[in-house]
């Protein structure tokens, strides 16, 4: 399956988010790249952008991923007009050990991209996670796909497959 004007960008600390990016890449035929390889011009040339990050800086108001994504969001993204672009967010967290900050970085990604005019697609159900709070929740759903590679690793690949189908159903051309 070949994708058109689509990019997959991620940051990772332990490799979990890279693993999820790999599943997405396999599903849509696009090679994922680390976010530090994404210039303002590169993202401007895309119609659909997948962006993923872990949450390490728990409880923070900004720079929640603890990775290169934090720098990119505040140094590169402000140079890009995202109007007319579709963004699908994904992230990793630990719903047991950090159940009060589960996948918080996705909330920051959502806010930064929507401030630039992006349309976010692919919200995800809160069911089947053991968290009690997350800054990634809007309108009783996560703002994107969340994967718990600490406690539910065996569900991640199937979640990605389901999410890609959901995105296509939402009109995202992949």
Secondary structure, DSSP 8 states (H G I E B T S, - for coil): ---SSEEEEE--SSSHHHHHHHHHHHHHT---EEGGG--HHHHHT-SEEEEEEE--STT-SS--S-SHHHHHHHHTGGG---TT-EEEEEEE--TTTTTTSTTHHHHHHHHHHHHTT-EEE--B--TT---S--TTEETTEESSEEE-TTT-GGGHHHHHHHHHHHHHHTT---
